[in-house]
């Protein structure tokens, strides 16, 4: 169904495609596990205009968090271990989204949107020679706000700057709710179908 929907949308409405680099900063419970800003993040999205100011589409995004904690004591059910720990979070959200653009055209095109979907979450801890790992799919949502900066004579491409608040419902290994901010800097291009 999605294939036919996107095929139909591509054929009959203008679309906006975006590729972006997306560092992220953990928030809330997540800082108890890994508190450092990550510079490992990528995103891609495709959106189709359903009105002059509203788009719907899909987004895929990936973020990798990593932190090394020097020698410390780690407690778990049945005991404790003193060693260096390597902690990682890898998160791959798959979203459908809707965005509202506050102006139709101009030097700056601000917008706000909401994404809903699921995220593949992989959490791992290596303490000494012991590995602990959790893999699962979780419900995810992400409100966002951004601005497009059109470039070129026909303004058919440009830069996209966006801030996205990501949230995955998790409740595993000291993290009840995964929360982080994505700072997105990307390039977009518009595709307008020929109409005869």
C-alpha positions as CSV (number, residue, x, y, z in Angstrom):
1,X,0.0,0.0,0.0
2,X,2.8,2.4,0.9
3,X,4.5,1.7,-2.4
4,X,1.4,2.6,-4.4
5,X,0.7,5.6,-2.2
6,X,4.2,7.0,-2.8
7,X,4.1,6.1,-6.5
8,X,0.8,8.0,-6.8
9,X,2.1,10.9,-4.8
10,X,5.4,11.1,-6.8
11,X,3.5,11.2,-10.0
12,X,1.0,13.9,-9.1
13,X,2.5,16.2,-6.5
14,X,5.7,18.1,-5.7
15,X,8.1,16.2,-3.4
16,X,10.9,17.2,-1.2
17,X,13.9,14.8,-0.6
18,X,16.4,15.5,2.2
19,X,19.7,13.9,3.3
20,X,21.1,15.1,6.6
21,X,23.9,14.8,9.2
22,X,22.4,14.5,12.6
23,X,24.4,14.7,15.9
24,X,22.4,14.1,19.0
25,X,22.5,14.9,22.8
26,X,20.9,12.5,25.3
27,X,18.3,13.7,27.8
28,X,16.5,12.5,30.9
29,X,17.1,8.8,32.0
30,X,19.3,8.2,29.0
31,X,22.1,10.4,30.6
32,X,22.4,7.8,33.4
33,X,23.6,5.4,30.7
34,X,25.4,7.6,28.2
35,X,25.6,11.3,28.7
36,X,27.8,12.5,25.9
37,X,26.7,14.2,22.7
38,X,27.1,11.9,19.8
39,X,28.4,13.0,16.4
40,X,27.3,9.7,14.7
41,X,24.0,10.3,13.1
42,X,22.4,10.3,9.6
43,X,18.9,10.9,8.3
44,X,16.9,10.8,5.1
45,X,13.3,11.8,4.3
46,X,10.9,12.1,1.5
47,X,7.8,14.3,1.7
48,X,4.9,15.1,-0.7
49,X,2.7,18.2,-0.7
50,X,-0.9,17.4,-0.1
51,X,-1.8,21.2,0.1
52,X,0.3,24.3,-0.5
53,X,1.7,24.2,3.0
54,X,1.2,20.6,4.3
55,X,3.4,17.6,3.4
56,X,3.3,14.0,4.4
57,X,6.1,11.5,4.1
58,X,8.5,9.1,5.6
59,X,11.8,9.4,7.5
60,X,14.6,7.0,8.3
61,X,17.2,8.1,10.9
62,X,20.2,6.5,12.6
63,X,22.0,7.6,15.8
64,X,24.9,5.9,17.6
65,X,25.8,6.8,21.1
66,X,29.1,5.6,22.7
67,X,30.7,6.2,26.0
68,X,33.7,4.6,27.9
69,X,33.7,4.7,31.7
70,X,37.0,4.1,33.3
71,X,37.4,1.6,36.0
72,X,34.4,1.5,38.4
73,X,32.1,-0.8,40.2
74,X,29.0,-2.0,38.4
75,X,26.1,-3.7,40.2
76,X,23.8,-6.3,38.8
77,X,21.4,-9.0,40.0
78,X,23.5,-11.4,42.1
79,X,26.7,-9.4,42.5
80,X,29.0,-6.6,41.3
81,X,32.0,-6.2,39.0
82,X,34.8,-3.7,39.1
83,X,36.2,-3.0,35.6
84,X,36.2,-0.5,32.7
85,X,32.9,-0.3,30.9
86,X,32.1,0.4,27.2
87,X,28.5,1.5,26.7
88,X,26.6,1.8,23.4
89,X,23.2,2.7,22.1
90,X,22.2,2.3,18.4
91,X,18.8,3.6,17.4
92,X,17.2,3.3,14.0
93,X,13.7,5.0,13.9
94,X,11.4,4.5,10.9
95,X,8.7,7.2,10.8
96,X,5.7,8.5,8.9
97,X,5.4,12.2,9.3
98,X,3.4,15.3,8.6
99,X,4.8,18.9,8.4
100,X,3.2,22.3,8.2
101,X,5.1,25.1,6.4
102,X,4.4,28.6,7.7
103,X,5.0,30.2,4.3
104,X,4.7,28.8,0.8
105,X,7.9,30.4,-0.6
106,X,10.6,32.9,0.4
107,X,14.2,33.2,1.5
108,X,13.4,31.2,4.6
109,X,10.6,28.5,4.9
110,X,10.0,27.6,8.5
111,X,8.0,24.5,9.4
112,X,6.9,22.3,12.3
113,X,6.1,18.6,12.1
114,X,5.4,15.4,14.0
115,X,6.8,11.9,13.2
116,X,5.3,8.6,14.5
117,X,6.6,5.1,14.0
118,X,8.9,2.5,15.4
119,X,12.6,2.3,16.3
120,X,15.0,-0.5,16.4
121,X,17.0,-0.1,19.6
122,X,20.3,-1.9,20.4
123,X,21.8,-1.3,23.8
124,X,25.0,-3.0,24.9
125,X,27.4,-2.8,27.8
126,X,30.8,-4.5,27.9
127,X,32.2,-4.7,31.5
128,X,35.6,-6.4,31.5
129,X,35.0,-9.7,29.6
130,X,31.3,-9.7,30.2
131,X,28.7,-8.5,27.6
132,X,25.2,-7.4,28.2
133,X,22.9,-6.7,25.2
134,X,19.3,-5.7,24.6
135,X,17.7,-5.6,21.2
136,X,14.1,-4.6,20.5
137,X,11.6,-2.6,18.5
138,X,9.9,0.2,20.3
139,X,7.1,2.8,19.6
140,X,8.7,6.1,18.8
141,X,7.6,9.7,18.2
142,X,9.5,12.9,17.3
143,X,8.2,16.5,17.1
144,X,10.4,18.7,15.1
145,X,10.9,22.3,14.0
146,X,13.1,23.6,11.2
147,X,13.7,25.9,8.3
148,X,14.5,25.4,4.7
149,X,16.8,27.8,2.9
150,X,16.1,27.7,-0.8
151,X,19.1,28.1,-3.2
152,X,19.5,28.3,-7.0
153,X,17.8,30.3,-9.7
154,X,14.7,28.1,-9.5
155,X,15.0,27.4,-5.8
156,X,14.7,23.7,-6.5
157,X,17.3,22.8,-3.9
158,X,18.7,24.2,-0.7
159,X,19.7,23.7,2.9
160,X,17.6,22.3,5.7
161,X,18.3,23.1,9.4
162,X,16.1,21.3,11.9
163,X,15.9,20.4,15.6
164,X,14.1,17.1,16.4
165,X,13.1,15.8,19.9
166,X,13.2,11.9,19.8
167,X,11.4,9.7,22.2
168,X,11.3,5.9,22.4
169,X,9.4,4.0,25.1
170,X,11.9,1.6,26.4
171,X,12.1,0.7,30.2
172,X,15.2,-1.4,30.1
173,X,18.6,-1.3,32.0
174,X,18.2,2.0,34.0
175,X,16.6,3.7,31.0
176,X,12.7,4.1,31.2
177,X,12.4,6.5,28.3
178,X,14.9,7.1,25.6
179,X,15.1,10.8,24.9
180,X,17.5,12.9,22.8
181,X,17.8,15.9,20.6
182,X,18.9,15.7,17.0
183,X,20.6,18.7,15.5
184,X,20.1,18.2,11.8
185,X,22.0,20.0,8.9
186,X,21.0,18.7,5.5
187,X,20.6,19.3,1.8
188,X,17.2,19.0,0.1
189,X,15.9,19.1,-3.4
190,X,12.4,19.5,-4.8
191,X,11.0,17.3,-7.6
192,X,8.1,18.7,-9.6
193,X,6.3,16.2,-11.9
194,X,5.7,17.2,-15.5
195,X,2.1,17.9,-16.2
196,X,0.8,17.8,-19.8
